[in-house]
Amino acid sequence: MKRWTALVPIKQGQGGKSRLAAALAAPQRADLAARMAAHVLDVLTGCEDIAATVILSPARQAFPGTTWARDEGRGLNAEIADFRAGFGAGPLLVVHADLPLLTAADIAALLEAAEAGGTALATDRAGQGTNALALADGRPFEFRFGHDSRAAHCAQFPAMPVVQRNGLSADLDTPDDLAFARAHGFST
């Protein structure tokens, strides 16, 4: 049953993925970021549980099956909180756009965990960050994306399930991440 709204924050501009500068030139990084975002959006728009997919970005983004919400530049956490306040208490999934191995099965596993406990989180490969966050109900929640976000998010609900699957944990920020993604079938 389609009931979830997926929110995908997308950074724009040539400065993205700067930690990959040693491995890829700026145009390659921009192309990589665009391809990963398109992949994540394609996966989400094909998921049976996702009723709507919204791109959060400074400038309008057009992708089939999605809508757009303006990022006003207040910072990721403030932008997501503002979106949620305007969106209401419905089920919300926040997914980062740099998950090149993401599959519909990964999303289904995260949403299933959230349905069971009210919230669920997908961590990065290091187990410290938050690559996706699912809120199944209207409970209060403070978004704390950034350094050590897993701990900050889980502190709010200590029993929150943490889902760790390659498709959800393999974000692409560093040359090591790029090597991991390539070793698992991602082609750059």
N, C-alpha and C positions, 0 to 999 in steps of 0.2 A: 504494500500500500504506500503510495507516494505521500509523504507527510513532512519530510525534512527540507529545510532550505540550506543550501551550501553557499558559504561566503568564501571567496577566493581573493585575498589581497594580492595585488600585482604591482610591484615597483616598476617605474618607467624611467627611461633615460639610458644614456651610455655608461653611467657609472656603476651599474649593477654587476654583481658577481665579481667584485674587485679582488677577492681572495684567490680567484682563478687567473689573475693577471700573469703569473709566471708560466702558466700552461696554455693560455688562450689570449689572443689579441682582443681589443675592445669590440670590434664588429662580430667576432666569433662568440664572445660572451653574450652580446645582445641577441644574436641569433639563437644561441643555446637557451637563454632565458625565455625567449618567445616560443620556442619549440616545446620546452617543458611545460609552460603555462597552457599551451594548446593541448598537450597530452592530458594534463590534469583536468582541464575543462571538458575534454572529450569523454574521459572516464566518468566524470560526475554527471554529465548530461545523459549518459547511457545507463545510469544506476536506477534500478526499479524503485528504490526508496526515496529518491531525490525528486521533490516536486518542483523546485526552482533552484537555479544556480545564478548567483550574483557575483559580478566582478567588482571589487573595490579597488579603484585606481584614480589617480589625479585627472586623467583625461579619458574620455569615452573610449571604451574597448568594445569592439563588436565581435562576437563569437556566436555561431548558431546555437539557439536554445538557451541563451543567457540574457540577463539584464545587467544594468550597470548602476553602481552607486558611487557618487563622487567622494574621493579621499580629499579632505580639506587640508591635509598636511599637519594635523595636530599630533601625529604619532600613532603607531599601529594600535596600541591598546585603547586609546581614546576613540579612534575611528571605529573599531569593532564594537566598543561599548555603546557608542552613539547609534550605530546601525541597529544593534540589538534593542535599544530603548525604543527606536522607531518601529521596529519590526514586531515587537510584542513577545509573548511568552511561548511561541511555538518552538518546535525542535530546530536547533541551529547547529550546523556543522561548519567549523572554520578549518579550511585546508590550505596549506601553503602551496604556492605554484611551482615549487622546484623539486617535485617528486617524480623523477623520470621512470621509475619502476612501478608506479601506482597501478593497481588493478581494481576492478569492480568488487572482487572478492575481499580485497583489503578494506574498502569502504564498508562493505556489508558486515565484516567482522567488528569494525569499530562501532558502527551503529547498533549492532546486536548487543555489544557490551554496554553501551550507553542506555539502551532500552531497559536492560536488566537492572542497572544501578542508578540511573538518572544522569550520570556523566561518564565520560570515558576520554582517555587521552592517548594519543600515539606519540611516542617519544622518538628522538633521533637515534642514530647508531651508538652514540656515546652514552645514551640514557639520561642526558641532562636537559635537552631542549624539548619543545613541543612542536611537532609538525602538523598535528591535527587535533582538534578538540571538539567533542560532541556533547551538547547539552540537550537532553531529551525533554526537559520541562522548564518552567519559568523560574526556577530557583535563582536567588541572587548569585552573581558570580563576578569576580574581579579579574579581568584579563590581564595577564602578567607576562606576555610574550617578551622575549629578550634573554639575557644571560640567566642560565639556570632556571628557566621557566617551568620545567617539570616540577621541581620542588615547590616553587611558588604556587603553581596551580593545584598540585596535590595537597598542599597544606590546607587548602580550603575545604577539601573533602578527602580525608585520609584514606577512605576505602575506595577511592576512585580507581576503576580498572585502568591499567596501563597496557596498551596493546603494542606489541613489538613484532612487526612483520616487515620484510625487506621493502615492500612497496611503500609502506608508510614511514619507515625509518631512514631510508636512503635519500636524504635531501642532498643537494649538490651545491656545496659552498667552497670546498677546498680541492686541491689536486688529489688528495687521498680519496675524497668522496667521488671524484671523477673516475679514478681508477677502479673503485668499488663498483660503480654503476656500469662501467665498461665490462668488468669481469662478470657481471650478471646480465649481460645482453644489451645494454644501452649503447647505441651507436652515435658518436659525435661526428 
